[in-house]
Amino acid sequence: MAGLAAAHRLGAVPGIRACVLESGGLTRDEQLETLNDVEDPKGRYAGSRASRVRLIGGASTLWGGRLLPLTAHDLGARDYASIEPWPIDPEELDAHTSSVETLFDLDHRPFERTDLARVWPKFGLYPQHAGVDCRFAKFPTFRNRNIATALRRSVLRGARVTVYLNATVHDFGLDAEAGQLREVVARAPSGASLRVAARYFIFAAGTIETTRLALLLDRVSQQRAFAGCRALGRYFNDHLKIAVGRVHPVDACATNRLLGYHVAGATRRNLHFELSAQAQRQHAIPSAYIDFRLAMPDRSVYGALRDLGRRVQGKAQPHRNRQLLREALDVETLYRLLFWRLRHRQLYLSDEISITAEMRIEQAPSAAHRVTLSDRLDAFGTPLVRLDWSPTEADRRTFLTALRHFKAFWSQSGLTEVSPIAWEPDDEASGDRFLSTAQDASHPAGSTRMGLDPTRSVVDSALRCHGVPNLFLVSASVFPGAGSANPTLTILQLAYRCAGRIAGEIRPA
């Protein structure tokens, strides 16, 4: 996703030619997916296969669509939680938000709680609460979520951007004297090989693969590329997710207004509840947020529409879904869907949809959580990734503290009167359950983090590798901390910013 966005930005600059190497093809190939295998000794990380895919468009073919920026607090120093500050001002990222919104055909309305008076139950004012803040996330339509679809003309068919499919990078050519990357070598499943030489290189292959490529480069250079760096492959982290309650609506209309998606043109929005900066400082913990998950029956109008949307996003043929729509035809539900869309500009949530409160917590980065190269090899003879990661006692404490805050917020805000939640307990036994059953949210980050000190970070504020000045890394692997939202918007902001920096260096020459 980030690689296509960067190519889009570079390809728009006269005089610059960009080349994209995509490991996959136009459709998913299960044989290629084995390249995403990892050695996971603790068996806790599901995201290595669940959210990684090798085809044009990458993770955007699977992505749920949520776009929400990290807060200024997320980017600042959080010494109380051992999270390093980002060497980037929030305004530098905000400058690229409108470009990302335009890419996905979204409106440019703010993410802050500007419309809460309209959606809050009984049209009351949003209650101020010290422990929890609220913002709006944005979602593009299913069709617009696949970045390969959005950039089909400007990148895939553009004159200034060349895209090679089925090209998996597995080796590098180095200029030892200049300390720079000279070329990359890619291989196709057929055995064909491709060498690409360039002035600048961007690794934008997702956190795990980007880290693997950096580690491979370090091995090829005999550990000279990242000499003295103690951060490469370390500080791997992810949001941890676990169901914490079930919503049992008392007032169906108010629950719809509160938790249903709000629709304006091609933009959907919904409320995002996050632990406040004040609460994080008070308890010396990282961030956390609540995501309300809608479970839609497969054999229903909702299930058929969802399945159709996913197929459009993944570019699969939708003929089967028309049959499902005929099977699931429910005139009354269709009428309510249409009425609620026209009257309230929202998705109508019927009684057959179950709503689960799922909490996601930010992990405090730990040097013990590592991405390294395994002794096992993939089909191309390249070392697989070994991932040493699991939830910790610090995560347990964050979970219990955040859960108590969210429960207090729901009660004190009067929401239990219209949308009560049957919460999970917040006792020590619940903390134990969290440690044993919490799953990663497929938001891997941190293993090539950015910073100003070359011994404690891999890239600088421009995402340029400290030890390889013509190599840039663009993925959540550069995040010093995961923050209070999913990483997609921030990754794309960084991609546009990085491409703009490179274009600025090339054009004067």
Secondary structure, 3 states (H helix, E strand, C coil): CHHHHHHHHHHCCCCCCEEEECCCECCCCHHHHHHHCEECCCCCCCHHHHCCCCECCHHHHCCCCCECCCCHHHHCCEHHHCECCCCCCHHHHHCCHHHHHHHCCCCCCCCCCCCHHHHCHHHCCCCCCCCEEEEEEEEECHHHHCHHHHCHHHHHCCCCEEEECCCEEEEEEEECCCCEEEEEEEECCCCCEEEEECCCEEECCCHHHHHHHHHHHHHHCCCCCCCCCCCCCCCCECCEEEEEEEECCCCHHHHHHHHCCEEECCEEEEEEEEECHHHHHHHCCCCEEEEEEEECCCCCHHHHHHHHHHHHHCCCCCHHHHHHHHHCCCHHHHHHHHHHHHHHCECCCCCCCEEEEEEEECCCCCCCCEEEEEEEECCCCCEEEEEECCCCHHHHHHHHHHHHHHHHHHHHCCHHHCCCEEECCCCHHHHHHHHHHCEECCCCECCCCECCCCCCCCECCCCEECCCCCEEECCHHHCCCCCCCCCHHHHHHHHHHHHHHHHHHHCCC
